């Protein structure tokens, strides 16, 4: 499983960080999912191998501009690139209204259909090519959700010992059985492929949260996740100065939650523009030091265009 960050700044961009956007895909596949689409997300995509023609779905966490202002331009660009396949968009119902008016007033007619799903009515997981997608309610100044992605299509291996014990010798029949087919053997027996398939490994689960000042809202779902991507907009001292009104998490808050949940992997993102990548004053290192003081698992602070791989065993690494 592969995650690539297209924007890691909160509210406004900086010289090195765009506003929020994240691409998720299975390794060695072309199809991908976009979570949030801040302004200039499509420009960041130009620096990747991602194609707008292979974009399968867009999941918008909430209707703040740094999470959605890039969407009309991205849809228009996909149109100019000749996209024809339908595109699924999951988000607040108002998102559909805004896009319809924006595209109409700017005279954009899309060459492909949009499939809108109101996240407020999402009671069951949405089935995409490689993932099931569910929404998790969060706490922010406007309605906001996180998304849980559970991989699907897991391969199952043949139980070779059971096949041989049933006097089913290696050959083309094995291939049919691995596909789950029912096969009539040369001796007249009918056998079902499902009876000779080993259980698949557990699916990988990733939670990508929107803005959220209450990490505990994720408690029920975090227990089965291998990775959480969550905002750490401030260090705790700045959060205390600003008070509750921004409704964001500090590095300390999310790190303490992840530690208590025994979460194996945590990626922090959505950093206030006051935190620079180096120099004087507040720096991203301040956020990292605070998070590491409270969390002992595998921790990364995302940068724009960083790529992370989550392998089958749940180990998270940054691609170099």
LOSELO-478864 format. One record per residue (C-alpha): residue number from 1; residue in one letter; x, y, z. Coordinates in steps of 0.05 Angstrom, whole numbers. Layout:
% LOSELO-478864
(r NUM; a; (X; Y; Z)),
...
This chain:
% LOSELO-478864
(r 1; x; (0; 0; 0)),
(r 2; x; (28; 68; -20)),
(r 3; x; (13; 138; 6)),
(r 4; x; (39; 201; -26)),
(r 5; x; (29; 269; 5)),
(r 6; x; (9; 325; -42)),
(r 7; x; (3; 379; 12)),
(r 8; x; (20; 381; 86)),
(r 9; x; (7; 453; 107)),
(r 10; x; (-53; 477; 147)),
(r 11; x; (-96; 536; 124)),
(r 12; x; (-46; 570; 78)),
(r 13; x; (11; 544; 36)),
(r 14; x; (84; 559; 50)),
(r 15; x; (144; 562; 4)),
(r 16; x; (156; 487; 15)),
(r 17; x; (87; 460; 32)),
(r 18; x; (21; 461; -5)),
(r 19; x; (-46; 454; 30)),
(r 20; x; (-79; 387; 43)),
(r 21; x; (-79; 330; -7)),
(r 22; x; (-61; 256; -2)),
(r 23; x; (-59; 201; -54)),
(r 24; x; (-71; 128; -34)),
(r 25; x; (-62; 67; -78)),
(r 26; x; (-42; -6; -77)),
(r 27; x; (30; -18; -97)),
(r 28; x; (42; -34; -171)),
(r 29; x; (-26; -8; -193)),
(r 30; x; (-46; 54; -232)),
(r 31; x; (-113; 67; -200)),
(r 32; x; (-112; 114; -140)),
(r 33; x; (-154; 152; -90)),
(r 34; x; (-147; 225; -71)),
(r 35; x; (-163; 247; 0)),
(r 36; x; (-177; 322; 3)),
(r 37; x; (-158; 370; -53)),
(r 38; x; (-132; 437; -29)),
(r 39; x; (-114; 492; -77)),
(r 40; x; (-59; 473; -127)),
(r 41; x; (-65; 398; -113)),
(r 42; x; (-64; 386; -188)),
(r 43; x; (2; 423; -193)),
(r 44; x; (32; 377; -141)),
(r 45; x; (6; 317; -180)),
(r 46; x; (48; 340; -239)),
(r 47; x; (109; 322; -197)),
(r 48; x; (86; 250; -188)),
(r 49; x; (71; 190; -231)),
(r 50; x; (-4; 196; -215)),
(r 51; x; (-53; 205; -273)),
(r 52; x; (-119; 242; -269)),
(r 53; x; (-146; 192; -319)),
(r 54; x; (-134; 135; -269)),
(r 55; x; (-162; 173; -209)),
(r 56; x; (-217; 128; -182)),
(r 57; x; (-247; 168; -125)),
(r 58; x; (-240; 233; -86)),
(r 59; x; (-256; 234; -12)),
(r 60; x; (-266; 304; 18)),
(r 61; x; (-263; 307; 94)),
(r 62; x; (-297; 375; 102)),
(r 63; x; (-313; 441; 68)),
(r 64; x; (-256; 485; 89)),
(r 65; x; (-219; 515; 31)),
(r 66; x; (-151; 485; 46)),
(r 67; x; (-184; 417; 36)),
(r 68; x; (-226; 429; -26)),
(r 69; x; (-210; 493; -64)),
(r 70; x; (-168; 453; -114)),
(r 71; x; (-225; 409; -136)),
(r 72; x; (-258; 449; -192)),
(r 73; x; (-191; 460; -228)),
(r 74; x; (-172; 387; -220)),
(r 75; x; (-238; 363; -249)),
(r 76; x; (-231; 412; -308)),
(r 77; x; (-160; 388; -322)),
(r 78; x; (-183; 315; -322)),
(r 79; x; (-234; 336; -374)),
(r 80; x; (-182; 369; -418)),
(r 81; x; (-139; 306; -412)),
(r 82; x; (-195; 265; -444)),
(r 83; x; (-220; 228; -384)),
(r 84; x; (-284; 188; -398)),
(r 85; x; (-290; 141; -338)),
(r 86; x; (-339; 159; -282)),
(r 87; x; (-308; 190; -220)),
(r 88; x; (-334; 178; -150)),
(r 89; x; (-334; 237; -102)),
(r 90; x; (-350; 226; -28)),
(r 91; x; (-361; 287; 15)),
(r 92; x; (-413; 335; 46)),
(r 93; x; (-475; 344; 5)),
(r 94; x; (-460; 418; -3)),
(r 95; x; (-398; 399; -43)),
(r 96; x; (-441; 375; -101)),
(r 97; x; (-479; 441; -101)),
(r 98; x; (-416; 483; -100)),
(r 99; x; (-383; 444; -156)),
(r 100; x; (-445; 446; -200)),
(r 101; x; (-450; 522; -195)),
(r 102; x; (-375; 532; -202)),
(r 103; x; (-369; 489; -264)),
(r 104; x; (-432; 520; -294)),
(r 105; x; (-409; 592; -283)),
(r 106; x; (-340; 577; -312)),
(r 107; x; (-370; 542; -372)),
(r 108; x; (-340; 473; -358)),
(r 109; x; (-377; 413; -386)),
(r 110; x; (-344; 349; -362)),
(r 111; x; (-332; 292; -411)),
(r 112; x; (-343; 241; -355)),
(r 113; x; (-398; 230; -304)),
(r 114; x; (-390; 246; -230)),
(r 115; x; (-418; 198; -178)),
(r 116; x; (-432; 237; -115)),
(r 117; x; (-441; 204; -47)),
(r 118; x; (-464; 246; 11)),
(r 119; x; (-418; 226; 68)),
(r 120; x; (-473; 241; 119)),
(r 121; x; (-515; 185; 90)),
(r 122; x; (-458; 135; 86)),
(r 123; x; (-481; 77; 129)),
(r 124; x; (-442; 22; 93)),
(r 125; x; (-373; 18; 63)),
(r 126; x; (-365; 42; -9)),
(r 127; x; (-335; -12; -52)),
(r 128; x; (-279; 13; -98)),
(r 129; x; (-231; -29; -140)),
(r 130; x; (-179; -41; -85)),
(r 131; x; (-210; -14; -21)),
(r 132; x; (-273; -10; 20)),
(r 133; x; (-282; 61; 45)),
(r 134; x; (-319; 81; 109)),
(r 135; x; (-329; 148; 142)),
(r 136; x; (-315; 165; 215)),
(r 137; x; (-345; 227; 248)),
(r 138; x; (-294; 277; 276)),
(r 139; x; (-297; 342; 315)),
(r 140; x; (-282; 408; 280)),
(r 141; x; (-313; 476; 269)),
(r 142; x; (-354; 448; 211)),
(r 143; x; (-378; 377; 199)),
(r 144; x; (-316; 335; 186)),
(r 145; x; (-299; 262; 177)),
(r 146; x; (-240; 215; 171)),
(r 147; x; (-238; 157; 123)),
(r 148; x; (-220; 85; 137)),
(r 149; x; (-192; 46; 78)),
(r 150; x; (-192; -30; 81)),
(r 151; x; (-158; -66; 25)),
(r 152; x; (-198; -117; -16)),
(r 153; x; (-182; -170; -68)),
(r 154; x; (-133; -207; -25)),
(r 155; x; (-102; -267; -60)),
(r 156; x; (-114; -337; -31)),
(r 157; x; (-65; -393; -40)),
(r 158; x; (-82; -465; -56)),
(r 159; x; (-77; -517; -2)),
(r 160; x; (-30; -563; -41)),
(r 161; x; (-28; -616; 13)),
(r 162; x; (-104; -621; 13)),
(r 163; x; (-105; -625; -63)),
(r 164; x; (-55; -682; -64)),
(r 165; x; (-92; -718; -8)),
(r 166; x; (-154; -714; -51)),
(r 167; x; (-115; -744; -110)),
(r 168; x; (-119; -680; -150)),
(r 169; x; (-53; -676; -186)),
(r 170; x; (-19; -611; -208)),
(r 171; x; (-42; -585; -275)),
(r 172; x; (-92; -536; -307)),
(r 173; x; (-145; -558; -257)),
(r 174; x; (-105; -525; -201)),
(r 175; x; (-109; -458; -236)),
(r 176; x; (-185; -463; -242)),
(r 177; x; (-192; -482; -169)),
(r 178; x; (-149; -423; -148)),
(r 179; x; (-197; -377; -183)),
(r 180; x; (-252; -408; -140)),
(r 181; x; (-286; -445; -197)),
(r 182; x; (-324; -510; -191)),
(r 183; x; (-289; -563; -233)),
(r 184; x; (-310; -632; -258)),
(r 185; x; (-250; -679; -253)),
(r 186; x; (-232; -734; -302)),
(r 187; x; (-260; -786; -254)),
(r 188; x; (-327; -751; -251)),
(r 189; x; (-320; -717; -184)),
(r 190; x; (-343; -645; -178)),
(r 191; x; (-299; -602; -132)),
(r 192; x; (-307; -531; -109)),
(r 193; x; (-246; -486; -110)),
(r 194; x; (-265; -452; -44)),
(r 195; x; (-255; -519; -10)),
(r 196; x; (-181; -519; -29)),
(r 197; x; (-163; -447; -15)),
(r 198; x; (-125; -426; 47)),
(r 199; x; (-150; -366; 87)),
(r 200; x; (-124; -300; 62)),
(r 201; x; (-81; -255; 106)),
(r 202; x; (-117; -201; 145)),
(r 203; x; (-129; -138; 104)),
(r 204; x; (-89; -75; 117)),
(r 205; x; (-128; -18; 147)),
(r 206; x; (-110; 55; 142)),
(r 207; x; (-147; 114; 174)),
(r 208; x; (-136; 183; 143)),
(r 209; x; (-168; 235; 188)),
(r 210; x; (-192; 304; 171)),
(r 211; x; (-186; 363; 219)),
(r 212; x; (-202; 339; 289)),
(r 213; x; (-193; 363; 360)),
(r 214; x; (-217; 298; 393)),
(r 215; x; (-173; 239; 373)),
(r 216; x; (-212; 194; 421)),
(r 217; x; (-269; 193; 370)),
(r 218; x; (-226; 144; 331)),
(r 219; x; (-219; 95; 390)),
(r 220; x; (-266; 41; 365)),
(r 221; x; (-234; 36; 296)),
(r 222; x; (-162; 49; 312)),
(r 223; x; (-152; -18; 346)),
(r 224; x; (-152; -55; 279)),
(r 225; x; (-113; -3; 239)),
(r 226; x; (-40; -9; 220)),
(r 227; x; (-33; 65; 205)),
(r 228; x; (-64; 131; 224)),
(r 229; x; (-53; 196; 185)),
(r 230; x; (-74; 254; 230)),
(r 231; x; (-65; 328; 236)),
(r 232; x; (-16; 358; 286)),
(r 233; x; (-29; 431; 271)),
(r 234; x; (6; 459; 333)),
(r 235; x; (51; 443; 391)),
(r 236; x; (14; 442; 457)),
(r 237; x; (40; 510; 480)),
(r 238; x; (13; 545; 418)),
(r 239; x; (-53; 506; 423)),
(r 240; x; (-60; 530; 495)),
(r 241; x; (-48; 602; 474)),
(r 242; x; (-100; 598; 418)),
(r 243; x; (-153; 564; 461)),
(r 244; x; (-206; 515; 438)),
(r 245; x; (-236; 555; 380)),
(r 246; x; (-191; 530; 323)),
(r 247; x; (-211; 458; 340)),
(r 248; x; (-146; 426; 319)),
(r 249; x; (-101; 374; 351)),
(r 250; x; (-33; 387; 379)),
(r 251; x; (25; 339; 370)),
(r 252; x; (20; 320; 443)),
(r 253; x; (-55; 304; 438)),
(r 254; x; (-50; 257; 379)),
(r 255; x; (15; 225; 403)),
(r 256; x; (-15; 209; 471)),
(r 257; x; (-76; 179; 437)),
(r 258; x; (-34; 137; 390)),
(r 259; x; (9; 112; 447)),
(r 260; x; (-51; 92; 489)),
(r 261; x; (-82; 56; 429)),
(r 262; x; (-17; 18; 417)),
(r 263; x; (-19; 42; 345)),
(r 264; x; (41; 15; 306)),
(r 265; x; (48; 72; 256)),
(r 266; x; (31; 146; 257)),
(r 267; x; (42; 199; 204)),
(r 268; x; (31; 271; 224)),
(r 269; x; (11; 325; 174)),
(r 270; x; (-28; 391; 168)),
(r 271; x; (23; 435; 203)),
(r 272; x; (9; 509; 217)),
(r 273; x; (48; 554; 171)),
(r 274; x; (81; 585; 232)),
(r 275; x; (125; 522; 236)),
(r 276; x; (180; 528; 185)),
(r 277; x; (224; 471; 160)),
(r 278; x; (286; 505; 189)),
(r 279; x; (315; 570; 213)),
(r 280; x; (295; 611; 274)),
(r 281; x; (229; 613; 311)),
(r 282; x; (178; 555; 309)),
(r 283; x; (200; 496; 268)),
(r 284; x; (173; 429; 247)),
(r 285; x; (225; 399; 293)),
(r 286; x; (186; 427; 352)),
(r 287; x; (126; 386; 330)),
(r 288; x; (168; 324; 320)),
(r 289; x; (202; 329; 388)),
(r 290; x; (136; 337; 423)),
(r 291; x; (105; 278; 387)),
(r 292; x; (165; 232; 401)),
(r 293; x; (162; 250; 475)),
(r 294; x; (93; 217; 480)),
(r 295; x; (93; 164; 425)),
(r 296; x; (140; 105; 418)),
(r 297; x; (115; 74; 354)),
(r 298; x; (138; 86; 283)),
(r 299; x; (130; 161; 271)),
(r 300; x; (137; 205; 209)),
(r 301; x; (124; 278; 198)),
(r 302; x; (101; 284; 126)),
(r 303; x; (131; 331; 74)),
(r 304; x; (102; 347; 6)),
(r 305; x; (114; 291; -44)),
(r 306; x; (138; 242; 9)),
(r 307; x; (119; 170; -8)),
(r 308; x; (107; 118; 46)),
(r 309; x; (98; 43; 37)),
(r 310; x; (58; -1; 85)),
(r 311; x; (78; -73; 71)),
(r 312; x; (37; -137; 82)),
(r 313; x; (64; -144; 153)),
(r 314; x; (43; -74; 172)),
(r 315; x; (113; -44; 171)),
(r 316; x; (114; 29; 148)),
(r 317; x; (175; 57; 112)),
(r 318; x; (190; 121; 75)),
(r 319; x; (212; 112; 4)),
(r 320; x; (279; 144; -12)),
